[in-house]
Amino acid sequence: MREQRIEVLLASYNGENYISEQLDSILNQTIPDIDILVSDDGSADGTLDILREYERKFPWRVRVRNRDKSGEFGDRPGRVPAAAMNFFWLLSLADADYVMLSDQDDVWRPDKAEKLLDRIKSVEARGPEKIPVLAFSDMEVTDRNLRQISPSFVRYSKCRPERTALAQILTENPVTGGAMMMNRSLLELVRTVPSDCCMHDWWIALAASCFGVIEWIDEPLYSYRQHEDNVMGAKETGILKDAVERLGRSGEVARNYRRMFAQAKAFSKTYDNYLSDGQQAVLSAYLALPLQSPIGRARNIARNHFYKSSVIQTWAQCVTIPSPGRK
């Protein structure tokens, strides 16, 4: 009998070009017998044929399901992205001691699961009992052919992974889903689909920040492939060029902010009975930002530390956050 069971939740959609490499990299981890649960979101290419072949070859390790789109798992355009809903459905099915998330087009290093598990277990050993823990790592950024673009996603995107306080994660998510492992205690907190969220990994990071521990491993444990079909991609941010570009896509920026505030409101409502007074105060202050003047926002940001990774991005919030009713 295994000392602990690890389950990888893999969301697929039209991934025939890359999914075999990813499955092989998971099956070849240094920790043996990791289970893989795949949810396909209606692929129209050869993805399902590839998945069924892996399920046939590894029946005790690979399970393939078609995403349930009924009831609470039905599509919610503009509120919960389809990719996030696919992962929330997988989370509702997971029953392992430790859970990892996987995109279909990455390639894991053989010791990825082992290193994340070791870090989580070191936190669990210090207690308290059943503390929710999330561990995540850096990753190598590559092109579609796995040629390196950057040895570090964190440095390439100017991300600051140590920023894991609630106020910081409300404004900017440092955790990439494919880089994380969570323990059972955190899994139990994030099974329910939120009414609104920007992405599943952001929601999970918020829960871990409030109710547990987030651990960062400063080492690239997998290759994050960049190509034209990525739902989310890595890009250089936090520089003046990015700020200028943001001015040219003000409508998109406003929509993103509305989703962030809808997510914060949904998080506050979902976990209302579990949040401390201090956490509720932070959420209330954050939700007040759209109602304030630029000067009022600046004071609120400084008082509650609603800082982004760069100074430019932080103070741009004062003028780019849309007021209620603004298109």
Buried (B, 14 or more C-beta within 10 A) or exposed (E): EEEEBBBBBBBBBBBBBBBBBBBEBBBEBEBEEBBBBBBBBBBEEEBBEBBEEBBEEBEEBBBBEEBBBEEEBEEBEEBBBBBBBBBBBBBBBBEBBBBBBBBBBBBBBEBBBBBBBEBBBEBBEEEEEEBBBBBBBBBBBBEBEEEEBBEBBBEBBBBBBEBBBBBBBBBBBBBBBBBBBBBBBBBBBBEEBBBBBBBBBBBBBBBBBBBBBBBBBEEBBBBBBBEEBEEBEBEEBBEEEBBEEBEEEEEEBBBBBBBBBBBBBBBBEBBEEEBEEEBEEBBEBBBBBBEBEEEEBBEBBEEBBBBBBBEBBBBBBBEBBBEEEEE
